[in-house]
């Protein structure tokens, strides 16, 4: 009975083995799979703990280093800018701290010197004219003494008629159209001509060693070139000055001495 049972068991196992249903096979397979899983998990943890932390540490360190360098560079740039601003402020303060002295300024000093020299020269010129004046050489205004535009002494003034800026080399005396224009003093007529800008002009070389230009006269003047005239002698009538036609009617008087124009008032104010 026992032998028969053992044979049956063996036969059953043999059949199961042949059919692939041996329980021991499955158990062994399960054990192998479990071992492989454990080994894989262990390997994963080892690699993760060994590699990943190191990489993370390196990355964090690199980022911190980069941020530190960027911050340092930013601080350096900021320091440089602040130093430059401070230097600029210091330079500005130093300049502001220097007291302003007109006399020490080359440009202002030179300009003031030239202006003073020019005034002194004019005064000397007028004094020379006045010294040459005798009782037979009276000086008088040619057409009233109301000035509507002064001598500009080389400075530019606005011209309403032409709409531009230019030097005004004479003095304009208010005078009604048709009113008389008289000679400042005795002299000789050196020219009579039509000027496109200033109209009919009479030029007289006066005995005071200066030349006077009477402009804005009517065409029918009372003198001719080469004529000798006396002080207060009538030379013509007031008409218009083409380049100043928008101004009030006037006589445009220019005086030239030693090759340059001077303010006519410097001569006329010596009237006695």
Beta strands, then each sheet from edge to edge (+ up, - down):
strand 1: 147-149
strand 2: 156-159
strand 3: 164-167
strand 4: 171-174
strand 5: 180-182
strand 6: 187-195
strand 7: 199-206
strand 8: 210-217
strand 9: 228-229
strand 10: 234-237
strand 11: 250-257
strand 12: 260-262
sheet 1: 1+ 4- 11+ 8- 7+ 6- 9+
sheet 2: 1+ 4- 11+ 12-
sheet 3: 2+ 3-
sheet 4: 5+ 10-
end
